[in-house]
């Protein structure tokens, strides 16, 4: 193996490793929030805090307390994230109906109807609102409008209930709509669908959508997606 190849492999490996640390500032922020809560407000550490202010605890006690607080801070940071992800709404990208229109001005418009299957897997009623669809490869970020079941944004979905929601995604570009349309037809792409539930947290789901040109629609033009190809 040549030096240039070795250097390129090391550079690629380091780049991939560093990319996994981009959320590290958020992790530290969560740790600090829980650290302050546990260190200054939890009953087990109050005697130590008073001792530290009034005297000089031995080093081994200080190290032990800091390690104890660090472990529990990490646990509660993980617990918060775990509960937020578990107690959420499950969605599946059930079907897509693409529609392409052309205007006399030379512009093209691409409309897509996305059929989202919603399942409230939590133990309490929830709502689903503020939809957002992203297709990073095409530089698309859109806030689609719900065509049906729009009341789900205000009417609670009962625990365990399932329903469908149709979202209207409209793209109207003068310069690159044809190129985007071709990409949608020929390439499998990663889509991200975001929404807010009753907790007002943004939930984001990733889906790998096959090249639409390789799929066949039904008599109404809907292309069914097996299990939504959710990641």
C-alpha positions as CSV (number, residue, x, y, z in Angstrom):
1,X,0.0,0.0,0.0
2,X,1.4,3.3,-1.1
3,X,1.8,6.3,1.3
4,X,-0.8,8.3,-0.5
5,X,-3.3,5.5,-0.3
6,X,-2.6,5.0,3.4
7,X,-2.9,8.7,4.1
8,X,-6.2,8.9,2.2
9,X,-7.6,5.9,4.2
10,X,-6.5,7.5,7.5
11,X,-8.0,10.8,6.4
12,X,-11.3,9.1,5.5
13,X,-11.3,7.2,8.7
14,X,-10.7,10.3,10.8
15,X,-13.3,12.2,8.9
16,X,-15.9,9.5,9.6
17,X,-15.0,9.4,13.3
18,X,-15.2,13.2,13.7
19,X,-18.6,13.3,11.9
20,X,-20.0,11.1,14.7
21,X,-19.0,13.8,17.2
22,X,-21.1,16.6,15.7
23,X,-23.8,16.0,18.4
24,X,-21.2,16.1,21.2
25,X,-22.0,19.8,22.1
26,X,-25.7,18.8,22.6
27,X,-24.6,15.9,24.7
28,X,-22.5,18.1,26.9
29,X,-25.3,20.6,27.2
30,X,-27.6,17.9,28.5
31,X,-25.0,16.5,30.9
32,X,-24.4,20.0,32.3
33,X,-28.2,20.5,32.9
34,X,-28.5,17.3,34.7
35,X,-25.2,17.8,36.5
36,X,-26.4,21.0,38.1
37,X,-29.7,19.4,39.1
38,X,-28.0,16.4,40.7
39,X,-25.1,18.1,42.3
40,X,-26.8,21.0,43.9
41,X,-30.4,19.7,44.4
42,X,-30.2,16.0,45.1
43,X,-30.3,15.0,48.8
44,X,-27.3,12.6,48.7
45,X,-24.9,15.4,47.6
46,X,-26.2,18.2,49.8
47,X,-24.0,17.2,52.8
48,X,-21.0,17.1,50.4
49,X,-21.8,20.6,49.0
50,X,-22.2,22.0,52.5
51,X,-18.9,20.3,53.6
52,X,-17.1,21.8,50.5
53,X,-18.3,25.3,51.3
54,X,-17.4,25.1,55.0
55,X,-14.3,23.0,54.8
56,X,-12.0,20.9,52.7
57,X,-13.2,17.3,51.8
58,X,-10.4,14.8,51.1
59,X,-9.5,14.4,47.5
60,X,-10.8,10.8,47.3
61,X,-14.2,11.9,48.5
62,X,-14.3,14.8,45.9
63,X,-13.3,12.4,43.1
64,X,-15.9,9.8,44.2
65,X,-18.7,12.4,44.3
66,X,-17.8,13.9,40.9
67,X,-17.7,10.4,39.3
68,X,-21.1,9.5,41.0
69,X,-22.6,12.7,39.7
70,X,-21.1,12.2,36.2
71,X,-22.6,8.7,35.9
72,X,-26.0,9.7,37.0
73,X,-26.0,12.8,34.8
74,X,-25.2,10.6,31.8
75,X,-28.0,8.2,32.8
76,X,-30.6,11.0,33.1
77,X,-29.5,12.5,29.8
78,X,-30.0,9.1,28.1
79,X,-33.3,8.5,30.0
80,X,-34.8,11.8,28.8
81,X,-33.9,11.0,25.2
82,X,-35.1,7.4,25.5
83,X,-38.5,8.3,26.9
84,X,-39.0,11.0,24.3
85,X,-38.3,8.6,21.5
86,X,-40.4,5.8,23.0
87,X,-43.4,7.8,23.9
88,X,-44.0,9.1,20.4
89,X,-46.1,8.7,17.3
90,X,-45.1,6.1,14.7
91,X,-45.5,7.1,11.1
92,X,-45.1,5.2,7.8
93,X,-44.8,6.7,4.4
94,X,-47.5,4.5,2.9
95,X,-47.9,5.7,-0.6
96,X,-46.9,8.5,-3.1
97,X,-48.8,9.9,-6.0
98,X,-46.6,12.1,-8.3
99,X,-48.1,14.5,-10.7
100,X,-46.1,16.7,-13.2
101,X,-47.6,19.7,-15.0
102,X,-46.2,22.0,-17.7
103,X,-47.1,25.6,-18.3
104,X,-47.0,27.8,-21.5
105,X,-44.3,29.9,-19.8
106,X,-42.0,26.9,-19.9
107,X,-42.2,26.3,-16.1
108,X,-43.0,22.9,-14.7
109,X,-44.6,22.0,-11.5
110,X,-44.2,18.7,-9.6
111,X,-46.9,17.9,-7.1
112,X,-46.7,14.9,-4.8
113,X,-49.4,13.5,-2.6
114,X,-47.9,11.7,0.3
115,X,-50.1,9.2,2.2
116,X,-48.8,9.0,5.8
117,X,-50.0,6.2,8.0
118,X,-50.1,7.3,11.7
119,X,-50.2,5.1,14.7
120,X,-50.4,6.5,18.2
121,X,-48.3,4.0,20.0
122,X,-48.2,6.0,23.2
123,X,-50.5,5.5,26.2
124,X,-52.1,8.9,25.9
125,X,-54.0,11.0,23.3
126,X,-51.8,13.1,21.0
127,X,-52.0,15.4,18.0
128,X,-49.9,15.6,14.9
129,X,-49.1,19.0,13.3
130,X,-46.4,21.1,11.6
131,X,-45.4,18.7,8.9
132,X,-42.1,19.1,7.1
133,X,-40.6,17.1,4.3
134,X,-37.0,17.2,3.4
135,X,-35.2,15.5,0.4
136,X,-31.5,16.6,1.1
137,X,-30.2,15.2,-2.2
138,X,-32.5,17.6,-4.1
139,X,-32.2,20.5,-1.7
140,X,-35.9,20.3,-1.0
141,X,-37.4,21.5,2.3
142,X,-41.2,21.9,2.3
143,X,-44.1,22.4,4.7
144,X,-46.8,20.4,2.9
145,X,-50.5,21.0,3.4
146,X,-52.7,18.2,4.7
147,X,-55.4,17.4,2.2
148,X,-57.5,15.1,4.4
149,X,-57.9,14.3,8.1
150,X,-56.7,17.8,8.8
151,X,-58.5,17.6,12.1
152,X,-55.7,15.4,13.4
153,X,-53.8,18.6,14.1
154,X,-56.4,19.7,16.6
155,X,-58.5,16.6,17.4
156,X,-56.6,14.2,19.6
157,X,-55.7,10.7,18.3
158,X,-56.7,8.1,20.8
159,X,-54.0,5.8,22.3
160,X,-53.5,2.8,19.9
161,X,-55.5,4.5,17.1
162,X,-54.4,4.4,13.5
163,X,-55.3,6.8,10.7
164,X,-54.2,8.1,7.3
165,X,-53.2,11.6,6.4
166,X,-52.6,12.9,2.9
167,X,-50.0,15.7,2.5
168,X,-49.7,17.9,-0.6
169,X,-46.0,18.5,-1.6
170,X,-45.7,21.1,-4.3
171,X,-42.4,21.9,-6.2
172,X,-42.4,24.7,-8.8
173,X,-39.0,25.5,-10.2
174,X,-38.1,27.2,-13.4
175,X,-34.5,26.1,-13.8
176,X,-34.1,22.7,-12.3
177,X,-37.5,21.0,-12.0
178,X,-36.8,18.7,-14.9
179,X,-33.5,17.6,-13.4
180,X,-35.2,17.0,-10.0
181,X,-38.0,15.1,-11.6
182,X,-35.5,12.9,-13.4
183,X,-33.6,12.3,-10.2
184,X,-36.8,11.3,-8.4
185,X,-37.6,8.8,-11.2
186,X,-34.2,7.3,-11.5
187,X,-32.6,7.3,-8.0
188,X,-33.5,5.9,-4.6
189,X,-33.4,8.8,-2.2
190,X,-33.5,9.4,1.5
191,X,-36.6,11.4,2.6
192,X,-37.1,12.9,6.1
193,X,-40.6,13.6,7.4
194,X,-40.9,15.8,10.6
195,X,-43.9,16.7,12.7
196,X,-44.8,17.9,16.2
197,X,-46.8,15.8,18.6
198,X,-48.7,16.8,21.7
199,X,-45.5,17.4,23.6
200,X,-44.5,20.0,21.0
201,X,-41.3,18.1,20.4
202,X,-40.2,17.8,16.8
203,X,-40.2,14.1,15.7
204,X,-38.1,13.2,12.6
205,X,-38.3,10.0,10.7
206,X,-36.1,8.8,7.8
207,X,-37.4,6.8,4.8
208,X,-35.5,5.4,1.8
209,X,-37.8,5.8,-1.2
210,X,-37.0,3.7,-4.3
211,X,-36.7,5.3,-7.7
212,X,-40.3,6.3,-8.5
213,X,-39.8,5.4,-12.2
214,X,-39.3,1.7,-11.3
215,X,-42.6,1.5,-9.4
216,X,-46.1,1.1,-10.8
217,X,-49.0,3.0,-9.5
218,X,-52.6,1.8,-9.2
219,X,-55.6,3.1,-11.2
220,X,-55.6,6.3,-9.2
221,X,-51.9,6.9,-9.7
222,X,-50.9,6.0,-6.1
223,X,-47.6,4.1,-5.7
224,X,-47.7,1.8,-2.7
225,X,-44.5,1.6,-0.7
226,X,-43.9,-1.7,1.2
227,X,-43.7,-0.8,4.9
228,X,-42.6,2.7,4.0
229,X,-39.0,1.6,3.9
230,X,-38.5,3.3,7.2
231,X,-35.0,3.6,8.6
